[in-house]
Amino acid sequence: MVFFMINSIAYFAEDFIKKIINVQDEFFKNPKKVAELVYGVSDELQKLGVNIIKETLETADECFRKSNKRKEKYYIEKKESKQLITTLGTVDFEKTLFSKKENRKEMVYLLD
């Protein structure tokens, strides 16, 4: 199954490439600053990675929300903002809280 990462692709096209070009331009102005080149590229790659993780998690959550199989067993209660600490940085995303149809007091995040 392939999911299109519209927001991540847009970020890549609109922001990432421009920022990498700026990092390269700064390096060519002063080639002795290799560390700044490395840190600049690394920072932008981390931001791109965080965007991809966020969008992937939210797409998976949306699949649960729309799933006919889920609708047989769970009600949608609400969406909540969450944070996930990763090696790329903190990922802020939304996930859905569901309740079981057989016992509305029993709550679960299917994304977990």
N, C-alpha and C positions, 0 to 999 in steps of 0.2 A: 504494500500500500504506500503510495507516494502522497505526501502532503506538501502543498506549495507554501513556502514561507514568504508570503507577500511583504510583510513588514521588514523582515530581515533582508530580503532582496532589495527593497527600496532603500533601507539604511546603507547597504553596501554600495548601491549606485549613487546615492545622493551625498552621503557623508564620508563613508570609509575611504573611498578612492581619493577624494579631495584632501582628507587629512593625511593619508599616506604620501601624496604628492607634496604637501607642505612639509612633512618630516624630511622627505628626500631633498627638497629645495634648501632647507636649513642645513642639511649635511653638506650639500655642494657649495654652500657659502663658506663653510668652515669644516673641511674634511677631517680635521683633527678630532672632531666631536663625534666619534663613533659610538660612544656610550649613549648619547642623546638619540642617535639614529635607532639603536637597538631598543631603548626604552620607549621611544615614540611608536615604533612598529608594534612592539609588544602590547602597549596600552590599547592601541586601536584593535588589535586582534582579540584582546580580552573583551572589549566592548562588543565586538561582533559576536563573539562566542556567547556572551550573556544574552544578547538579543535572540540568538538562535535557540538557546535553552528556554527562554521565556516563551517564545512563540510555539515551540514544540510542546511544552507542558500545557499551555492554554489551548492548543489545537486538540491534544489528547483529551483534555477536560470537556471540550465542546463535543467531541465524539461520544463521550459518556452521556452528556446531556441529551443528545439527539438519538441515542441508541434505542431501538425497539426492544431489545433484550433487557436493557436497564429499566425501561418503562413498565415491564412486567413485574419488577420486584421493588423498585425504589421510586420515591417521590423526590422532586427537587425542592430543597428547603431555601437555600440562599447561596450567593457567591460571596467569598471572602478573600481579602488580600492576604497573601502570605509571602514570606521571604525564605529563600534557600541559599545557604552559604556554600559556595563551591570554590574550587581552586582558581576559577576565572574571576570570581567576585560574587557579590550578592545579587541574586536574581529575585526581583520583585514580580510577582505574578498573581493571578486570580485563579481560585479553584472552587468547586462547587461542593456544598454540604448536602448530602442526601439522607433521607430517612427510609427505613424499611417499611414496605406496605403492611407487612404482618405485625409490625410493632413500631409505631411512629416515634416512640421514645428512643429507639436504637438508631443512632446517627453514624454516618460513615462518609469519608472522602474516598470515592472510588479511584481517584487519581493516585492516592497513596498506595 
